[in-house]
Amino acid sequence: MSHYHSYINSAKKILELYQGEEPFSSFSKKYFSENKKFGSRDRKQIAHLCYCFFRLGKAAVSWPTEEGILAGLFLNTVVSNEILELLRPEWNKKINSSIMEKFSMLNIQCSTVFPWKEELSEEIEYEKLCYSFFIQPDLFIRIRPRHAETVLLKLDVVRVEYEFISPFTVRLPNSFKIDQHLEIDKEVVVQDYSSQQITGFLTNRQPATSNLQLKVWDCCAASGGKSIMAHDINSNIELTVSDVRESILFNLKKRFERAGIKKYKSFVADLTGNQELATGNYDLIIADVPCTGSGTWGRTPEQLFYFDNKKIDEYASIQKKILGNTIPHLSKDGYLLYITCSVFKKENEENVRYLREKFNLGLVRQKTLKGYDKKADTLFAALLKHSS
């Protein structure tokens, strides 16, 4: 039993050292690399305890670290747990209780976990979002065109438990080693469920002159998931990608090679600045902009714990600058697809209103893609059209 106390003490030490300046996954990997006494099972257990603590969000501030770790473990667990049985047996007896009942038992309020209710987008259900922070989202892949039969057969062969969501989505356990069984970027793309729903915004967006290729600019390309999706919907597009980081575009080149995307243009650009862009006009601009990432905090709960609400205004300002530098390159009757992985209205609906008023864009469709009730991320997407 002493190793359970050791797990708690190790988690406390790591939490004292970590300051939220980088993803916790990166920090913990470095820590364990420097402290080789921990076996793989130890590393997994200790990291899990840290994540449980972070899931308490701002409520963790009022708990002593060890109590916060155990409270987070209780809230994040649905089956009998050996650590809780040893250290908090009265909680372990109630492990099957609902998250609402557990909140009541521990005297925790949603307002202390996530104290920014008034900042939320209009369609977000506050309590459901709050409770979702205590559930690890699932792993999702998107099957690329013409690979469905092969992929599903491979999954059947390895006897992994999965859910196929027609026409191309697969839900998998987080522990599944995709790269050991499937060809990433060739057969499948690792992409969250809500992110895959962006396909509904990308279909049937054709240039005014039907015999021309659709000119698409993914202006904040990052890992390139939306570009690959756009290519899979219409392989005849004329694709351009850009990002502020040259290293990202280098990695993107390798990913595009695996995905079989050969014809595209790329350039480095800081779209928050005033630099003159040597680029043409586009029928579709995909602006998956930098944001608070608040719709993904189920995967990265350390960001919930360390979040400062001043960041909402900071990101909303950055987003406006990026959009202001990209919209002049939208062709007549062209479309802008605006995407965030945020749950905050200043980054979402309010920015859409800003775009409509300042740039005379017409709103085709906007939607909050709720993932908090599907063990997935939550995104916001709006499709706007350049008015003639």
N, C-alpha and C positions, 0 to 999 in steps of 0.2 A: 503493500500500500504506500510505502514511502515515496515511490516514484511519482505518485499523483501529486504529492506535496512539492516534489521537485519540478513537475510540470508547471504548477501554479507559480512557484518562485521564479522560474525561468521566464515565464510569460510576463511577470511583473517587471523583471529586469529589462526585458526588451521594450516594454511599454514606456519605461523611464527613459530609455535611450532614443526612442523614435520620436521625431518632432514633426512628422507629417510633410517633410520637404520633398519626398519622392514616394512613389507607390510603395505600399507596405510589402508587397510581394518582392520587390527589388531589394528593399532594406533587409528583410528577413533572410533572403538568399545570401546576401553578403555576410550577415551575422553568423549564420550557420556554417558558412564556408570558413570563417575565421575561428569558429569554435567547433572543432571536428569531433568532440566527444558525443555529440547527439547523433543517434541513428535515424534512419528514415522515418520510422514510426514516431520517435520522439519529436522530430521536426514537425511532422504533420499535426500531432496533438497540441504542441505548444503554439504553433501558428494559428490553429483553430481557436484556441482560448483567447488569443489576442484579437482575432476577428470578432469573436463573441462580445468582447468588451467594447469594441468600436461600434457594434450594432446598437448599443444603447444611445448612440448619438450624444446630444448635449446633456442627457440625463446622467451620463457616466460621470460628469463633473462632480455631482453631489454624492457619489459613492466612493468609499475607500477602494483602492485598486483591486484588491483581492475580492471584495464583495461585488464589485462591478463585473469582474471576470465570471464569477459564479452566477450572478443574476443574468448576465448575457447568455451564459451556457444554458441556464434553465429556460430562458425564453426561446432559444434557438434549437431546442431539443424536444423530440416527440416520443422517444423511447427511453427506457430506463438507462441511466448513465452511471457508470462506476464512480466517477469523481463526485457527482452529486450524492450518490448513495453513501459515500464515506464522509463528506464534509457538510452536506445539507440534505439529510435523509427525508426531512419533512417536505422539502421541495420535490425530491425524486418521486415521492408517493403521488404527487399531483402532476407528473410529467405529461400525462395525456390530456390535461386541461386545455381549453382553447386559449389562444393568445390574449383574448380579452380578459378571461378569468385570471391568467397569469399576471397581466398588468395590474389587476385589482389586488391580487395577493401581495404584490411587491409595492403597491401604492405608486405606480408609475403612470404618468399621463402622456398622451400623444404630444401635448403642448411642450413637455420637457424634453422629449426625444427629438422632435422636429418643430421648433418654435416659429416657423415661418408660414403659417397657414394663410395669412392674408396675401402672401406673395404668389400663391399657387395659380396656375392656369385654370380657366373656367371649368373644364371638364374633369379635373382631378378630384377624386373622392379621398378626402383628407385622411380619414382613419384607415382605409384600406391601404393607402400609400404608406402610412406610418407602420402598420403591422407587417408590411412586406419587407421591411428592413431586417426582419428576423428570419427570413427565409432565403436560403441561397438559391439564386436563379439557376435554371437548367442550362445545359449546353445545347446550342442549336447549330445545325449546318443547313446550307442551301445546296441542293443537288443541281449541278449545272446541266444544260440541255444535252440530251442524248446519253446521259449517264445513270438515269434512274434505276433501270433494271440491274446494272452492274453493282451499284452502291447498295441497294436493298439486299441483293444476294450476298454480298460480302458481310453485311451486318447480320444476316440470318446464319451464315456459316460460323461466325464467332460467338453466336448466341447471346449477344448483348440485348438487354431490354431497351427497346426504343419505341417511339411513336412516330408514325409517318403522317404528316399533315399535308394533304394534297393541296397544290400539285407538286411542291418541291421541297418542303420543309421537313426536317427530322429533328425530334427532340431526343437528347441522349443524357445519360448520367454524366455528371461533371468529371467523374474519375476515368471516363473512357479515353483511351489513348488513340486519338483519331489518326495521327500520322503513322501509327503502326499497322493500320488496316485499310486506310483510304488515301488516295492521292490528293492532297490538299491543293487547292486552286485549279487543279486539272479536272478532277471528278466532283469535288465539293468545295464550297467556300464556308469557312467558319464565320457565321453571321447570326446575330441575335434575331429572334422571331419578329420583334417589332421593326427592326431594320429591314427585314425581308418584305414587310408590308409596303415599303416604299415603291415596290413594283407597280402598285395601283396608280401611283402618281406619274410613272414614267411611260406607261403604255400610250400608244396612239398620239404621240407628240411629233408631228411631221412638219417639215418646213413648208412655207407658203407655196413654193414651186415644187411640185411633187416628184419631179424627176431628179432632184438634187439630193445629195446625202444630207442627213441630219447632222448639223454641226453642234457638237456638245462640248462644253467646257466644265470640267470638275475643278472648281477653283480652289478648294481646300481639300485636296485629294487624300492626304494622310495615307492610310494603308491601302486605299484604292478599292474598297469594297463596293462603293456605289458605282464606280467606273466599270468594274467587271459586271455588275448587275445590268447597267445600261447596255453594255456590249452583248450580254446574253439575251436581252430583249430584242435588240436590233444590231446584228453583227456588222451592218453596213454603215454604221455611224462614222463620222469624221471626228475622232476623239482628241481633245487637248486636256492635259492635266497640269496643275500647278500646285506648289506648296511653298511655304516660307523657308523650309529646310531642304537643303540639297541632299542630305543623307536620306531623307524620306523618299525623295524621287529616285535615288539609287536603289533603295530597297523595293520601291514600286516597280522599277524596271525588271528586277529579278522575279517579282510576283507575276507581272504581265507575261514574262517568258513562260512560266509554268502554266499560265492560263491560256496561252496561245494567242495573246493579243500582240500583234507585231506592228500594226499601223497606228501610230499615235504621235502626238507632239507633246513635249513637256518643257516647262520653264520654271525657274525660281522667281517668286514674287512675294513681297511683303505688302499685302493688300490693305494693311492698316495705314500705310504711308501715302505719300503724294507722288510716287514715281509714275512716270509715263509708261504705259504698258504697250509693248510692240505686239499687239495681238488684234485680231479682226473681230467681227460680230458673230454671235452664236444664236442658233435656234433654241437651244436649251442650255441654261447655266444651272449647274447643281452646286448649291452653296450649303454644304454640310459644315456649318461654322463652328469655331471654337466656342465652348460654352461652359457653364458650371458643372456639367456632367451629372446633375442631380437626378436624372432619370436612370442612372446606372449605379447608384449608391448601394444597391443590394449586392453588387459584385465587389464594390470598393468602399466598404463601410467606414474606412479610415477617413475618407473625404467628408462624410457626414459628421464625424466627430470633430474634425478640424475646421469645418466650414465657417467662414465669416460672411455674413449677409451683404457686406459691402461689395463682395464679388459679383453680385447680381447686376448692379449698376455698371460695374467695370466691364463685364462681359457684354452687356447690352450696348454699351458705347463702342466696344471693339467690333461687334457685329454690324452696327450701323456704318462704321468706317469701311469695313470689307464690302458691304453691299453697295455703298456709294461709289466704290471704285470698280465694281463689276457690272452694275446695271447699264452704264454707258455702252457696254459691249454687247448688249442684248439687241438682236435684230428686230426689225419691224414684225409684229405679230409673234415674237419669240416668247418663250416661257422661262420663268425663274422658279426653281424648286428650292425652297428655303427649308432647312432641316436643323433641328437641335436635338440633343439628348437631355433636355432640361424640362423641369416641371414648373418653371417660374414664368408668369405671364409677361414680365418685362422682356424676357428673351423670346417669347412666343407671340401671343396675340398682339401685344403692344408694338412689337417690331413690325408685324404685318400691317397694322394700321399706319405706322410711320411710312412704310413702303408705298402703300396705296395713296397716301396724301402727298408725299414729297415727289414721287416718281410717276404718278398717274398710272399705276399698275392696277389691273382688274383682278379680283380674287376669283379663281376657278374653284378652288377647294382647299379647305384646311381641316386638320384633324389631329387630336391628341391620340397617339397610338399607345394605348394603355397596356403595359406589360406587368404592372404590379399585381394583377390578379391572375397572371398566367405563368408565373415564375420566369419572367423575362424582363427586359429593360422597358422603360417608357420613353417614347420619342414624340416630337412634335414636327409636323410637316405641313407646308402650305405651298400650293402651286398658284403662281400669279402669271398674268399674261400682259405683255407690253401692248398698251392701247395705241392704235393707229392715230 
